[in-house]
Amino acid sequence: MARTVGDETVILDLANGTYYGLDPVGARMWQLMSEGNSLSAVCETMLDEYDVTREALADDILRLTDELLTKGLLVVT
């Protein structure tokens, strides 16, 4: 379960009651991923929205994705 609070997103792991907070950039990544976009499409969209290099953004997206997968908060379909 995820909710936007201000410019951040809070994800609740219903299995163990743990909250996980995302800053505005992480929240945007989460939003784009939850819309069913591929990681490549998330990267392309965010490159248009943020002043960042492709390499840095790709690293951030992969790091967040790995962290969410490890915590069981994201499922690959």
C-alpha positions in Angstrom: 0.0 0.0 0.0 1.4 3.4 -0.9 0.2 6.9 -0.3 1.5 10.3 -1.3 2.1 12.7 1.6 3.1 16.1 0.5 5.9 15.6 -2.1 6.9 12.2 -0.6 5.5 8.7 -0.9 5.1 6.4 2.0 4.8 2.7 1.3 3.4 0.4 4.0 4.5 -3.3 4.0 1.2 -4.8 5.1 2.9 -8.1 6.0 5.0 -6.6 8.8 3.7 -3.1 9.3 6.9 -1.4 8.3 6.8 2.0 6.6 9.2 2.9 3.9 9.5 6.6 2.8 10.5 7.9 -0.6 11.8 11.4 -1.3 10.3 13.3 -4.2 12.6 11.8 -6.8 12.0 8.3 -5.4 8.3 9.0 -5.3 8.4 9.9 -9.0 10.2 6.7 -9.8 7.6 4.7 -7.8 4.7 6.5 -9.6 6.1 5.7 -13.0 6.9 2.1 -12.1 3.4 1.6 -10.6 1.9 2.8 -13.8 3.4 -0.3 -15.5 6.3 1.5 -17.2 9.5 -0.4 -17.9 12.6 0.8 -16.2 13.9 2.1 -19.5 10.7 4.1 -19.9 11.0 5.4 -16.4 14.5 6.5 -17.1 13.5 8.2 -20.4 10.7 10.1 -18.7 12.8 11.2 -15.8 15.6 12.4 -18.0 13.2 14.9 -19.5 12.1 16.0 -16.0 15.4 16.2 -14.1 18.8 17.7 -14.7 20.8 14.5 -14.3 23.0 12.3 -16.4 21.6 9.0 -17.8 24.2 7.0 -15.9 23.4 8.6 -12.6 19.7 8.2 -13.1 20.0 4.6 -14.2 22.1 3.8 -11.2 19.5 5.5 -8.9 16.6 3.6 -10.6 18.3 0.3 -10.3 19.3 0.9 -6.7 15.7 1.8 -5.7 14.3 -1.1 -7.6 16.7 -3.6 -6.0 15.9 -2.2 -2.5 12.2 -2.4 -3.1 12.5 -5.9 -4.5 14.6 -7.0 -1.5 12.0 -5.6 0.9 9.2 -7.3 -1.0 7.6 -4.0 -1.8 7.9 -4.4 -5.6 7.0 -7.4 -7.7 8.3 -8.0 -11.2 5.5 -8.8 -13.7 
